[in-house]
């Protein structure tokens, strides 16, 4: 198990160093623009495959299985990167392409290490009710809570449309991050950190909410923040209690 972890972590570190520190940024720009027409697409896949083969050779030794795995990785890296060039250049698709690449690495590491016997116990661990309770708590305080807050607060909304200088959907994103941090603090029993999170948000909004004419907006933001924090804390307490009740 320890060698498997070392193998997987070595591959992960090597990929991060290659993809984000060694390969020039211009390569990604060129690949997105020219797609199949640029040789950098092929060179990238080849470099990743050869690096993986070198690391795998150190851990499992040379074999025909390693050759097949390296060729499979070559084509997988090529196809994943090529497909990403046809998708919108957004965080969602970028994270998705990176997860696909990591999944390929994990499958090859497990296969070369002949460690398929650990997959089923790992799946059983992830499917345990205690783990699912924590996952459910985070799912609740993200988009569902945003929808609930929008419905509850709409009767007090002081604006009819978003000001031009505001970032689109920024408020919703800030709320999700805030609730995720609060929920994490509750699950870790770090309640003092919740005050720091709320105070930090209040300080950053202070400059926008100091005018007398912004009193309605100030009350609206305060109400939204308090409701958001309250839902996160209650969800965290419920998840914490249920987690320990299932022990």
DATADA-V523832 format. One record per pair of residues at least 12 apart in sequence whose ideal C-beta (glycine too) atoms are under 7 Angstrom apart, sorted by the first residue. I is the first residue (numbers start at 0). GAP is how many residues later the second one is. If there is no record, write none. Layout:
# DATADA-V523832
i:I gap:GAP
i:I gap:GAP
This chain:
# DATADA-V523832
i:2 gap:56
i:3 gap:109
i:3 gap:111
i:6 gap:52
i:6 gap:102
i:6 gap:106
i:7 gap:98
i:7 gap:101
i:9 gap:45
i:10 gap:41
i:10 gap:44
i:10 gap:94
i:10 gap:98
i:13 gap:37
i:13 gap:41
i:14 gap:33
i:14 gap:90
i:17 gap:29
i:17 gap:30
i:17 gap:33
i:22 gap:21
i:26 gap:13
i:26 gap:17
i:30 gap:50
i:30 gap:54
i:31 gap:53
i:31 gap:57
i:34 gap:47
i:34 gap:50
i:35 gap:46
i:40 gap:37
i:40 gap:40
i:40 gap:41
i:41 gap:36
i:43 gap:37
i:44 gap:29
i:44 gap:32
i:44 gap:33
i:44 gap:36
i:45 gap:28
i:47 gap:25
i:47 gap:29
i:48 gap:21
i:48 gap:24
i:48 gap:25
i:48 gap:28
i:51 gap:18
i:51 gap:21
i:52 gap:13
i:52 gap:17
i:55 gap:13
i:55 gap:56
i:59 gap:52
i:59 gap:53
i:64 gap:47
i:65 gap:46
i:68 gap:39
i:68 gap:42
i:68 gap:43
i:71 gap:36
i:72 gap:31
i:72 gap:35
i:75 gap:28
i:76 gap:24
i:79 gap:17
i:79 gap:20
i:79 gap:21
i:83 gap:13
i:128 gap:117
i:129 gap:113
i:129 gap:116
i:132 gap:106
i:132 gap:109
i:132 gap:110
i:132 gap:113
i:133 gap:53
i:133 gap:105
i:133 gap:109
i:136 gap:46
i:136 gap:98
i:136 gap:99
i:136 gap:102
i:137 gap:42
i:137 gap:45
i:139 gap:95
i:140 gap:38
i:140 gap:39
i:140 gap:42
i:140 gap:90
i:140 gap:91
i:140 gap:94
i:141 gap:34
i:144 gap:34
i:144 gap:86
i:145 gap:26
i:145 gap:29
i:145 gap:30
i:148 gap:75
i:148 gap:78
i:148 gap:79
i:151 gap:75
i:152 gap:67
i:152 gap:70
i:152 gap:71
i:155 gap:64
i:155 gap:67
i:156 gap:63
i:157 gap:58
i:157 gap:59
i:157 gap:62
i:174 gap:53
i:177 gap:19
i:177 gap:23
i:177 gap:50
i:178 gap:49
i:178 gap:53
i:180 gap:16
i:181 gap:12
i:181 gap:15
i:181 gap:47
i:181 gap:50
i:181 gap:51
i:182 gap:49
i:182 gap:52
i:182 gap:53
i:185 gap:47
i:185 gap:50
i:185 gap:51
i:185 gap:54
i:186 gap:49
i:186 gap:52
i:186 gap:53
i:193 gap:35
i:197 gap:27
i:197 gap:31
i:200 gap:24
i:204 gap:16
i:208 gap:12
